[in-house]
Amino acid sequence: MAIGVTKELSQFTGKVGRCEHDHVVEVLSSGFGFCAECANEIDGYHTLYVVPAGFQTPGSGDYEV
Ligand SMILES: [Zn+2]
């Protein structure tokens, strides 16, 4: 499995979304979410989740006045 993969969250609500295995993933202020449940279950799991296109990333973008 490749390291550094990013995927878009599904069912994103503005704060949390779902990973590819339907776990709840919270997007951090860095703009990335990481699924700890998948990481526990899958060896070498490094997928990062990003906010889907069309959503504002929490904690970023506000300073670009
Ligand atoms: Zn997961």
N, CA, C, O and the ligand as a Tripos MOL2 file, in Angstrom:
@<TRIPOS>MOLECULE
protein
  261   259    66     0     0
PROTEIN
NO_CHARGES

@<TRIPOS>ATOM
      1 N           0.8530   -1.2090    0.0000 N.3       1 MET1
      2 CA          0.0000    0.0000    0.0000 C.3       1 MET1
      3 C           0.8790    1.2450    0.0000 C.2       1 MET1
      4 O           1.8670    1.3280    0.7300 O.2       1 MET1
      5 N           0.5070    2.1880   -0.8150 N.am      2 ALA2
      6 CA          1.2950    3.4070   -0.9240 C.3       2 ALA2
      7 C           1.1650    4.2550    0.3290 C.2       2 ALA2
      8 O           0.1200    4.2860    0.9780 O.2       2 ALA2
      9 N           2.2160    4.9190    0.6430 N.am      3 ILE3
     10 CA          2.2110    5.8280    1.7820 C.3       3 ILE3
     11 C           1.9380    7.2440    1.2740 C.2       3 ILE3
     12 O           2.4530    7.6540    0.2340 O.2       3 ILE3
     13 N           1.1350    7.9710    2.0140 N.am      4 GLY4
     14 CA          0.8710    9.3520    1.6420 C.3       4 GLY4
     15 C          -0.3600    9.5100    0.7730 C.2       4 GLY4
     16 O          -0.5300   10.5270    0.1010 O.2       4 GLY4
     17 N          -1.2140    8.5070    0.7860 N.am      5 VAL5
     18 CA         -2.4520    8.5970    0.0210 C.3       5 VAL5
     19 C          -3.4130    9.5630    0.7120 C.2       5 VAL5
     20 O          -3.5410    9.5530    1.9360 O.2       5 VAL5
     21 N          -4.0710   10.3770   -0.0630 N.am      6 THR6
     22 CA         -5.1490   11.1980    0.4880 C.3       6 THR6
     23 C          -6.4320   10.8950   -0.2640 C.2       6 THR6
     24 O          -6.4400   10.6840   -1.4760 O.2       6 THR6
     25 N          -7.5050   10.8800    0.4920 N.am      7 LYS7
     26 CA         -8.8210   10.6550   -0.1020 C.3       7 LYS7
     27 C          -9.7860   11.6750    0.4570 C.2       7 LYS7
     28 O          -9.5650   12.2490    1.5240 O.2       7 LYS7
     29 N         -10.8450   11.8900   -0.2700 N.am      8 GLU8
     30 CA        -11.8870   12.7790    0.2200 C.3       8 GLU8
     31 C         -12.8150   12.0080    1.1440 C.2       8 GLU8
     32 O         -13.1430   10.8450    0.9050 O.2       8 GLU8
     33 N         -13.2300   12.6950    2.2120 N.am      9 LEU9
     34 CA        -14.2180   12.1030    3.0970 C.3       9 LEU9
     35 C         -15.5750   12.0430    2.4030 C.2       9 LEU9
     36 O         -15.8910   12.8730    1.5500 O.2       9 LEU9
     37 N         -16.3560   11.0590    2.7800 N.am     10 SER10
     38 CA        -17.7360   11.0230    2.3050 C.3      10 SER10
     39 C         -18.6650   11.4570    3.4290 C.2      10 SER10
     40 O         -18.2940   11.4110    4.6020 O.2      10 SER10
     41 N         -19.8410   11.8670    3.0770 N.am     11 GLN11
     42 CA        -20.8550   12.3040    4.0460 C.3      11 GLN11
     43 C         -20.3230   13.3690    4.9900 C.2      11 GLN11
     44 O         -20.6160   13.3670    6.1850 O.2      11 GLN11
     45 N         -19.5350   14.2790    4.4290 N.am     12 PHE12
     46 CA        -18.9450   15.3170    5.2620 C.3      12 PHE12
     47 C         -20.0120   16.3070    5.7100 C.2      12 PHE12
     48 O         -20.8470   16.7500    4.9210 O.2      12 PHE12
     49 N         -19.9630   16.6460    7.0080 N.am     13 THR13
     50 CA        -20.9990   17.5140    7.5820 C.3      13 THR13
     51 C         -20.4800   18.8960    7.9150 C.2      13 THR13
     52 O         -21.2420   19.7440    8.3800 O.2      13 THR13
     53 N         -19.1960   19.1440    7.6860 N.am     14 GLY14
     54 CA        -18.6020   20.4200    8.0630 C.3      14 GLY14
     55 C         -17.6090   20.2500    9.1920 C.2      14 GLY14
     56 O         -16.7990   21.1420    9.4470 O.2      14 GLY14
     57 N         -17.6600   19.1290    9.8650 N.am     15 LYS15
     58 CA        -16.7460   18.8580   10.9860 C.3      15 LYS15
     59 C         -16.1800   17.4440   10.8750 C.2      15 LYS15
     60 O         -14.9750   17.2320   11.0110 O.2      15 LYS15
     61 N         -17.0480   16.5020   10.6310 N.am     16 VAL16
     62 CA        -16.6250   15.1120   10.5030 C.3      16 VAL16
     63 C         -17.1920   14.5100    9.2250 C.2      16 VAL16
     64 O         -18.1940   14.9720    8.6780 O.2      16 VAL16
     65 N         -16.5190   13.4680    8.7740 N.am     17 GLY17
     66 CA        -16.9970   12.7220    7.6150 C.3      17 GLY17
     67 C         -16.7490   11.2450    7.8500 C.2      17 GLY17
     68 O         -16.4180   10.8210    8.9570 O.2      17 GLY17
     69 N         -16.9170   10.4670    6.7850 N.am     18 ARG18
     70 CA        -16.7320    9.0180    6.9030 C.3      18 ARG18
     71 C         -15.5530    8.5850    6.0360 C.2      18 ARG18
     72 O         -15.3750    9.0520    4.9110 O.2      18 ARG18
     73 N         -14.7600    7.6840    6.5920 N.am     19 CYS19
     74 CA        -13.6600    7.1190    5.8350 C.3      19 CYS19
     75 C         -14.1840    6.0560    4.8790 C.2      19 CYS19
     76 O         -15.3880    5.8100    4.8140 O.2      19 CYS19
     77 N         -13.2810    5.4320    4.1420 N.am     20 GLU20
     78 CA        -13.6970    4.4470    3.1530 C.3      20 GLU20
     79 C         -14.3260    3.2120    3.7910 C.2      20 GLU20
     80 O         -14.9690    2.4160    3.1060 O.2      20 GLU20
     81 N         -14.1430    3.0490    5.1060 N.am     21 HIS21
     82 CA        -14.7540    1.9290    5.8130 C.3      21 HIS21
     83 C         -15.8760    2.3940    6.7380 C.2      21 HIS21
     84 O         -16.2840    1.6770    7.6510 O.2      21 HIS21
     85 N         -16.3660    3.6070    6.4850 N.am     22 ASP22
     86 CA        -17.5380    4.1280    7.1700 C.3      22 ASP22
     87 C         -17.2970    4.3900    8.6550 C.2      22 ASP22
     88 O         -18.2290    4.3270    9.4580 O.2      22 ASP22
     89 N         -16.0700    4.6800    9.0150 N.am     23 HIS23
     90 CA        -15.7850    5.1740   10.3620 C.3      23 HIS23
     91 C         -15.9200    6.6910   10.3620 C.2      23 HIS23
     92 O         -15.7260    7.3460    9.3380 O.2      23 HIS23
     93 N         -16.2520    7.2330   11.5130 N.am     24 VAL24
     94 CA        -16.3120    8.6860   11.6360 C.3      24 VAL24
     95 C         -14.8960    9.2290   11.7640 C.2      24 VAL24
     96 O         -14.1230    8.7860   12.6130 O.2      24 VAL24
     97 N         -14.5670   10.1920   10.9150 N.am     25 VAL25
     98 CA        -13.2450   10.8100   10.9300 C.3      25 VAL25
     99 C         -13.4070   12.3110   11.1000 C.2      25 VAL25
    100 O         -14.1420   12.9600   10.3570 O.2      25 VAL25
    101 N         -12.7130   12.8450   12.0850 N.am     26 GLU26
    102 CA        -12.7640   14.2800   12.3190 C.3      26 GLU26
    103 C         -11.6210   14.9610   11.5870 C.2      26 GLU26
    104 O         -10.4800   14.5000   11.6320 O.2      26 GLU26
    105 N         -11.9290   16.0470   10.9220 N.am     27 VAL27
    106 CA        -10.9040   16.8200   10.2290 C.3      27 VAL27
    107 C         -10.2550   17.7780   11.2310 C.2      27 VAL27
    108 O         -10.9350   18.5570   11.9000 O.2      27 VAL27
    109 N          -8.9490   17.7020   11.3150 N.am     28 LEU28
    110 CA         -8.2210   18.5470   12.2490 C.3      28 LEU28
    111 C          -7.9750   19.9130   11.6350 C.2      28 LEU28
    112 O          -8.2310   20.1360   10.4520 O.2      28 LEU28
    113 N          -7.4730   20.8260   12.4600 N.am     29 SER29
    114 CA         -7.2460   22.1900   11.9830 C.3      29 SER29
    115 C          -6.2030   22.2330   10.8770 C.2      29 SER29
    116 O          -6.1150   23.2130   10.1370 O.2      29 SER29
    117 N          -5.4140   21.1740   10.7640 N.am     30 SER30
    118 CA         -4.4420   21.0850    9.6820 C.3      30 SER30
    119 C          -5.1210   20.8810    8.3360 C.2      30 SER30
    120 O          -4.4990   21.0380    7.2850 O.2      30 SER30
    121 N          -6.4060   20.5290    8.3770 N.am     31 GLY31
    122 CA         -7.1290   20.2770    7.1450 C.3      31 GLY31
    123 C          -7.1400   18.8070    6.7530 C.2      31 GLY31
    124 O          -7.7070   18.4360    5.7260 O.2      31 GLY31
    125 N          -6.5140   17.9750    7.5720 N.am     32 PHE32
    126 CA         -6.4780   16.5520    7.2980 C.3      32 PHE32
    127 C          -7.1420   15.7710    8.4200 C.2      32 PHE32
    128 O          -7.1050   16.1730    9.5830 O.2      32 PHE32
    129 N          -7.7380   14.6710    8.0600 N.am     33 GLY33
    130 CA         -8.2660   13.7460    9.0460 C.3      33 GLY33
    131 C          -7.5680   12.4110    8.9000 C.2      33 GLY33
    132 O          -7.1440   12.0350    7.8070 O.2      33 GLY33
    133 N          -7.4500   11.6960   10.0080 N.am     34 PHE34
    134 CA         -6.8110   10.3830    9.9790 C.3      34 PHE34
    135 C          -7.6970    9.4030   10.7190 C.2      34 PHE34
    136 O          -8.1580    9.6990   11.8220 O.2      34 PHE34
    137 N          -7.9430    8.2460   10.1360 N.am     35 CYS35
    138 CA         -8.8340    7.2870   10.7740 C.3      35 CYS35
    139 C          -8.0430    6.3420   11.6630 C.2      35 CYS35
    140 O          -7.3560    5.4400   11.1830 O.2      35 CYS35
    141 N          -8.1530    6.5680   12.9800 N.am     36 ALA36
    142 CA         -7.4290    5.7310   13.9370 C.3      36 ALA36
    143 C          -7.9650    4.3020   13.9390 C.2      36 ALA36
    144 O          -7.2280    3.3570   14.2180 O.2      36 ALA36
    145 N          -9.2420    4.1520   13.6280 N.am     37 GLU37
    146 CA         -9.8200    2.8040   13.6160 C.3      37 GLU37
    147 C          -9.2550    1.9770   12.4780 C.2      37 GLU37
    148 O          -8.9160    0.8090   12.6640 O.2      37 GLU37
    149 N          -9.1540    2.5700   11.3120 N.am     38 CYS38
    150 CA         -8.5390    1.8650   10.1910 C.3      38 CYS38
    151 C          -7.0740    1.5720   10.4870 C.2      38 CYS38
    152 O          -6.5730    0.4950   10.1630 O.2      38 CYS38
    153 N          -6.3900    2.5300   11.1000 N.am     39 ALA39
    154 CA         -4.9780    2.3360   11.4070 C.3      39 ALA39
    155 C          -4.7820    1.1750   12.3720 C.2      39 ALA39
    156 O          -3.7740    0.4710   12.3140 O.2      39 ALA39
    157 N          -5.7520    0.9830   13.2550 N.am     40 ASN40
    158 CA         -5.6850   -0.1440   14.1810 C.3      40 ASN40
    159 C          -5.8950   -1.4700   13.4680 C.2      40 ASN40
    160 O          -5.2990   -2.4860   13.8230 O.2      40 ASN40
    161 N          -6.7550   -1.4390   12.4580 N.am     41 GLU41
    162 CA         -7.1630   -2.6840   11.8160 C.3      41 GLU41
    163 C          -6.2480   -3.0690   10.6540 C.2      41 GLU41
    164 O          -6.0770   -4.2500   10.3500 O.2      41 GLU41
    165 N          -5.6690   -2.0700   10.0160 N.am     42 ILE42
    166 CA         -4.9260   -2.3210    8.7780 C.3      42 ILE42
    167 C          -3.4670   -1.9580    8.9880 C.2      42 ILE42
    168 O          -3.1410   -0.8250    9.3430 O.2      42 ILE42
    169 N          -2.5980   -2.9230    8.7650 N.am     43 ASP43
    170 CA         -1.1690   -2.6870    8.9130 C.3      43 ASP43
    171 C          -0.6830   -1.6910    7.8640 C.2      43 ASP43
    172 O          -1.0100   -1.8120    6.6830 O.2      43 ASP43
    173 N           0.0860   -0.7260    8.2970 N.am     44 GLY44
    174 CA          0.6620    0.2270    7.3520 C.3      44 GLY44
    175 C          -0.3510    1.1790    6.7640 C.2      44 GLY44
    176 O          -0.1640    1.6920    5.6610 O.2      44 GLY44
    177 N          -1.4240    1.4190    7.4960 N.am     45 TYR45
    178 CA         -2.4680    2.3130    6.9890 C.3      45 TYR45
    179 C          -2.0540    3.7560    7.1960 C.2      45 TYR45
    180 O          -1.8600    4.1960    8.3290 O.2      45 TYR45
    181 N          -1.9200    4.4870    6.1140 N.am     46 HIS46
    182 CA         -1.4340    5.8630    6.2070 C.3      46 HIS46
    183 C          -2.3290    6.8480    5.4640 C.2      46 HIS46
    184 O          -1.9360    7.9860    5.2090 O.2      46 HIS46
    185 N          -3.5200    6.4090    5.1240 N.am     47 THR47
    186 CA         -4.3840    7.2790    4.3290 C.3      47 THR47
    187 C          -4.8330    8.4910    5.1390 C.2      47 THR47
    188 O          -5.3130    8.3680    6.2650 O.2      47 THR47
    189 N          -4.6650    9.6490    4.5390 N.am     48 LEU48
    190 CA         -5.1830   10.8760    5.1290 C.3      48 LEU48
    191 C          -6.4480   11.2710    4.3840 C.2      48 LEU48
    192 O          -6.5790   11.0640    3.1780 O.2      48 LEU48
    193 N          -7.3650   11.8420    5.1360 N.am     49 TYR49
    194 CA         -8.6230   12.2780    4.5350 C.3      49 TYR49
    195 C          -8.6930   13.7870    4.4870 C.2      49 TYR49
    196 O          -8.3090   14.4810    5.4280 O.2      49 TYR49
    197 N          -9.1910   14.2720    3.3750 N.am     50 VAL50
    198 CA         -9.3270   15.7150    3.1950 C.3      50 VAL50
    199 C         -10.7950   16.0510    2.9970 C.2      50 VAL50
    200 O         -11.6190   15.1980    2.6670 O.2      50 VAL50
    201 N         -11.0860   17.3130    3.2080 N.am     51 VAL51
    202 CA        -12.4530   17.7980    3.0350 C.3      51 VAL51
    203 C         -12.8300   17.7350    1.5570 C.2      51 VAL51
    204 O         -12.0430   18.1320    0.6980 O.2      51 VAL51
    205 N         -14.0120   17.2450    1.2640 N.am     52 PRO52
    206 CA        -14.4280   17.1690   -0.1440 C.3      52 PRO52
    207 C         -14.4700   18.5380   -0.8020 C.2      52 PRO52
    208 O         -14.6700   19.5500   -0.1300 O.2      52 PRO52
    209 N         -14.2850   18.5680   -2.0820 N.am     53 ALA53
    210 CA        -14.3530   19.8170   -2.8360 C.3      53 ALA53
    211 C         -15.7060   20.4810   -2.6030 C.2      53 ALA53
    212 O         -16.7450   19.8210   -2.6060 O.2      53 ALA53
    213 N         -15.6760   21.7890   -2.4030 N.am     54 GLY54
    214 CA        -16.9120   22.5110   -2.1710 C.3      54 GLY54
    215 C         -17.1320   22.8470   -0.7140 C.2      54 GLY54
    216 O         -17.9750   23.6800   -0.3820 O.2      54 GLY54
    217 N         -16.3640   22.1910    0.1680 N.am     55 PHE55
    218 CA        -16.4430   22.5050    1.5840 C.3      55 PHE55
    219 C         -15.2410   23.3270    2.0040 C.2      55 PHE55
    220 O         -14.1380   23.1240    1.4960 O.2      55 PHE55
    221 N         -15.4450   24.2460    2.9180 N.am     56 GLN56
    222 CA        -14.3390   25.0260    3.4690 C.3      56 GLN56
    223 C         -13.6180   24.1780    4.4980 C.2      56 GLN56
    224 O         -14.2550   23.5470    5.3420 O.2      56 GLN56
    225 N         -12.3030   24.1570    4.4340 N.am     57 THR57
    226 CA        -11.5210   23.4390    5.4340 C.3      57 THR57
    227 C         -11.5880   24.1630    6.7700 C.2      57 THR57
    228 O         -11.3010   25.3590    6.8310 O.2      57 THR57
    229 N         -11.9560   23.4750    7.8330 N.am     58 PRO58
    230 CA        -12.0360   24.1380    9.1320 C.3      58 PRO58
    231 C         -10.7030   24.7260    9.5460 C.2      58 PRO58
    232 O          -9.6630   24.0760    9.4390 O.2      58 PRO58
    233 N         -10.7410   25.9490   10.0140 N.am     59 GLY59
    234 CA         -9.5450   26.5670   10.5600 C.3      59 GLY59
    235 C          -8.5950   27.1180    9.5230 C.2      59 GLY59
    236 O          -7.5390   27.6410    9.8790 O.2      59 GLY59
    237 N          -8.9320   27.0170    8.2560 N.am     60 SER60
    238 CA         -8.0640   27.5970    7.2410 C.3      60 SER60
    239 C          -8.9080   28.3800    6.2520 C.2      60 SER60
    240 O         -10.1110   28.1520    6.1250 O.2      60 SER60
    241 N          -8.2800   29.2840    5.5700 N.am     61 GLY61
    242 CA         -8.9960   30.0770    4.6040 C.3      61 GLY61
    243 C          -9.4960   31.3910    5.1710 C.2      61 GLY61
    244 O          -9.7060   32.3520    4.4320 O.2      61 GLY61
    245 N          -9.6880   31.4350    6.4820 N.am     62 ASP62
    246 CA        -10.2240   32.6400    7.0960 C.3      62 ASP62
    247 C          -9.2360   33.8090    7.0210 C.2      62 ASP62
    248 O          -9.6360   34.9720    6.9740 O.2      62 ASP62
    249 N          -7.9640   33.4850    7.0110 N.am     63 TYR63
    250 CA         -6.9760   34.5510    7.0430 C.3      63 TYR63
    251 C          -6.6270   35.0750    5.6530 C.2      63 TYR63
    252 O          -5.8360   36.0100    5.5250 O.2      63 TYR63
    253 N          -7.1960   34.4970    4.6380 N.am     64 GLU64
    254 CA         -6.9870   35.0190    3.2920 C.3      64 GLU64
    255 C          -8.0410   36.0610    2.9890 C.2      64 GLU64
    256 O          -9.0060   35.8000    2.2700 O.2      64 GLU64
    257 N          -7.8500   37.2300    3.5380 N.am     65 VAL65
    258 CA         -8.8450   38.3020    3.3920 C.3      65 VAL65
    259 C          -8.7270   38.9330    2.0050 C.2      65 VAL65
    260 O          -9.4760   39.8550    1.6810 O.2      65 VAL65
    261 ZN        -11.7150    4.0570    9.0110 Zn       66 ZN66
@<TRIPOS>BOND
     1     1     2 1
     2     2     3 1
     3     3     4 2
     4     3     5 am
     5     5     6 1
     6     6     7 1
     7     7     8 2
     8     7     9 am
     9     9    10 1
    10    10    11 1
    11    11    12 2
    12    11    13 am
    13    13    14 1
    14    14    15 1
    15    15    16 2
    16    15    17 am
    17    17    18 1
    18    18    19 1
    19    19    20 2
    20    19    21 am
    21    21    22 1
    22    22    23 1
    23    23    24 2
    24    23    25 am
    25    25    26 1
    26    26    27 1
    27    27    28 2
    28    27    29 am
    29    29    30 1
    30    30    31 1
    31    31    32 2
    32    31    33 am
    33    33    34 1
    34    34    35 1
    35    35    36 2
    36    35    37 am
    37    37    38 1
    38    38    39 1
    39    39    40 2
    40    39    41 am
    41    41    42 1
    42    42    43 1
    43    43    44 2
    44    43    45 am
    45    45    46 1
    46    46    47 1
    47    47    48 2
    48    47    49 am
    49    49    50 1
    50    50    51 1
    51    51    52 2
    52    51    53 am
    53    53    54 1
    54    54    55 1
    55    55    56 2
    56    55    57 am
    57    57    58 1
    58    58    59 1
    59    59    60 2
    60    59    61 am
    61    61    62 1
    62    62    63 1
    63    63    64 2
    64    63    65 am
    65    65    66 1
    66    66    67 1
    67    67    68 2
    68    67    69 am
    69    69    70 1
    70    70    71 1
    71    71    72 2
    72    71    73 am
    73    73    74 1
    74    74    75 1
    75    75    76 2
    76    75    77 am
    77    77    78 1
    78    78    79 1
    79    79    80 2
    80    79    81 am
    81    81    82 1
    82    82    83 1
    83    83    84 2
    84    83    85 am
    85    85    86 1
    86    86    87 1
    87    87    88 2
    88    87    89 am
    89    89    90 1
    90    90    91 1
    91    91    92 2
    92    91    93 am
    93    93    94 1
    94    94    95 1
    95    95    96 2
    96    95    97 am
    97    97    98 1
    98    98    99 1
    99    99   100 2
   100    99   101 am
   101   101   102 1
   102   102   103 1
   103   103   104 2
   104   103   105 am
   105   105   106 1
   106   106   107 1
   107   107   108 2
   108   107   109 am
   109   109   110 1
   110   110   111 1
   111   111   112 2
   112   111   113 am
   113   113   114 1
   114   114   115 1
   115   115   116 2
   116   115   117 am
   117   117   118 1
   118   118   119 1
   119   119   120 2
   120   119   121 am
   121   121   122 1
   122   122   123 1
   123   123   124 2
   124   123   125 am
   125   125   126 1
   126   126   127 1
   127   127   128 2
   128   127   129 am
   129   129   130 1
   130   130   131 1
   131   131   132 2
   132   131   133 am
   133   133   134 1
   134   134   135 1
   135   135   136 2
   136   135   137 am
   137   137   138 1
   138   138   139 1
   139   139   140 2
   140   139   141 am
   141   141   142 1
   142   142   143 1
   143   143   144 2
   144   143   145 am
   145   145   146 1
   146   146   147 1
   147   147   148 2
   148   147   149 am
   149   149   150 1
   150   150   151 1
   151   151   152 2
   152   151   153 am
   153   153   154 1
   154   154   155 1
   155   155   156 2
   156   155   157 am
   157   157   158 1
   158   158   159 1
   159   159   160 2
   160   159   161 am
   161   161   162 1
   162   162   163 1
   163   163   164 2
   164   163   165 am
   165   165   166 1
   166   166   167 1
   167   167   168 2
   168   167   169 am
   169   169   170 1
   170   170   171 1
   171   171   172 2
   172   171   173 am
   173   173   174 1
   174   174   175 1
   175   175   176 2
   176   175   177 am
   177   177   178 1
   178   178   179 1
   179   179   180 2
   180   179   181 am
   181   181   182 1
   182   182   183 1
   183   183   184 2
   184   183   185 am
   185   185   186 1
   186   186   187 1
   187   187   188 2
   188   187   189 am
   189   189   190 1
   190   190   191 1
   191   191   192 2
   192   191   193 am
   193   193   194 1
   194   194   195 1
   195   195   196 2
   196   195   197 am
   197   197   198 1
   198   198   199 1
   199   199   200 2
   200   199   201 am
   201   201   202 1
   202   202   203 1
   203   203   204 2
   204   203   205 am
   205   205   206 1
   206   206   207 1
   207   207   208 2
   208   207   209 am
   209   209   210 1
   210   210   211 1
   211   211   212 2
   212   211   213 am
   213   213   214 1
   214   214   215 1
   215   215   216 2
   216   215   217 am
   217   217   218 1
   218   218   219 1
   219   219   220 2
   220   219   221 am
   221   221   222 1
   222   222   223 1
   223   223   224 2
   224   223   225 am
   225   225   226 1
   226   226   227 1
   227   227   228 2
   228   227   229 am
   229   229   230 1
   230   230   231 1
   231   231   232 2
   232   231   233 am
   233   233   234 1
   234   234   235 1
   235   235   236 2
   236   235   237 am
   237   237   238 1
   238   238   239 1
   239   239   240 2
   240   239   241 am
   241   241   242 1
   242   242   243 1
   243   243   244 2
   244   243   245 am
   245   245   246 1
   246   246   247 1
   247   247   248 2
   248   247   249 am
   249   249   250 1
   250   250   251 1
   251   251   252 2
   252   251   253 am
   253   253   254 1
   254   254   255 1
   255   255   256 2
   256   255   257 am
   257   257   258 1
   258   258   259 1
   259   259   260 2
@<TRIPOS>SUBSTRUCTURE
     1 MET1         2 RESIDUE 1 A MET
     2 ALA2         6 RESIDUE 1 A ALA
     3 ILE3        10 RESIDUE 1 A ILE
     4 GLY4        14 RESIDUE 1 A GLY
     5 VAL5        18 RESIDUE 1 A VAL
     6 THR6        22 RESIDUE 1 A THR
     7 LYS7        26 RESIDUE 1 A LYS
     8 GLU8        30 RESIDUE 1 A GLU
     9 LEU9        34 RESIDUE 1 A LEU
    10 SER10       38 RESIDUE 1 A SER
    11 GLN11       42 RESIDUE 1 A GLN
    12 PHE12       46 RESIDUE 1 A PHE
    13 THR13       50 RESIDUE 1 A THR
    14 GLY14       54 RESIDUE 1 A GLY
    15 LYS15       58 RESIDUE 1 A LYS
    16 VAL16       62 RESIDUE 1 A VAL
    17 GLY17       66 RESIDUE 1 A GLY
    18 ARG18       70 RESIDUE 1 A ARG
    19 CYS19       74 RESIDUE 1 A CYS
    20 GLU20       78 RESIDUE 1 A GLU
    21 HIS21       82 RESIDUE 1 A HIS
    22 ASP22       86 RESIDUE 1 A ASP
    23 HIS23       90 RESIDUE 1 A HIS
    24 VAL24       94 RESIDUE 1 A VAL
    25 VAL25       98 RESIDUE 1 A VAL
    26 GLU26      102 RESIDUE 1 A GLU
    27 VAL27      106 RESIDUE 1 A VAL
    28 LEU28      110 RESIDUE 1 A LEU
    29 SER29      114 RESIDUE 1 A SER
    30 SER30      118 RESIDUE 1 A SER
    31 GLY31      122 RESIDUE 1 A GLY
    32 PHE32      126 RESIDUE 1 A PHE
    33 GLY33      130 RESIDUE 1 A GLY
    34 PHE34      134 RESIDUE 1 A PHE
    35 CYS35      138 RESIDUE 1 A CYS
    36 ALA36      142 RESIDUE 1 A ALA
    37 GLU37      146 RESIDUE 1 A GLU
    38 CYS38      150 RESIDUE 1 A CYS
    39 ALA39      154 RESIDUE 1 A ALA
    40 ASN40      158 RESIDUE 1 A ASN
    41 GLU41      162 RESIDUE 1 A GLU
    42 ILE42      166 RESIDUE 1 A ILE
    43 ASP43      170 RESIDUE 1 A ASP
    44 GLY44      174 RESIDUE 1 A GLY
    45 TYR45      178 RESIDUE 1 A TYR
    46 HIS46      182 RESIDUE 1 A HIS
    47 THR47      186 RESIDUE 1 A THR
    48 LEU48      190 RESIDUE 1 A LEU
    49 TYR49      194 RESIDUE 1 A TYR
    50 VAL50      198 RESIDUE 1 A VAL
    51 VAL51      202 RESIDUE 1 A VAL
    52 PRO52      206 RESIDUE 1 A PRO
    53 ALA53      210 RESIDUE 1 A ALA
    54 GLY54      214 RESIDUE 1 A GLY
    55 PHE55      218 RESIDUE 1 A PHE
    56 GLN56      222 RESIDUE 1 A GLN
    57 THR57      226 RESIDUE 1 A THR
    58 PRO58      230 RESIDUE 1 A PRO
    59 GLY59      234 RESIDUE 1 A GLY
    60 SER60      238 RESIDUE 1 A SER
    61 GLY61      242 RESIDUE 1 A GLY
    62 ASP62      246 RESIDUE 1 A ASP
    63 TYR63      250 RESIDUE 1 A TYR
    64 GLU64      254 RESIDUE 1 A GLU
    65 VAL65      258 RESIDUE 1 A VAL
    66 ZN66       261 GROUP 0 **** ****
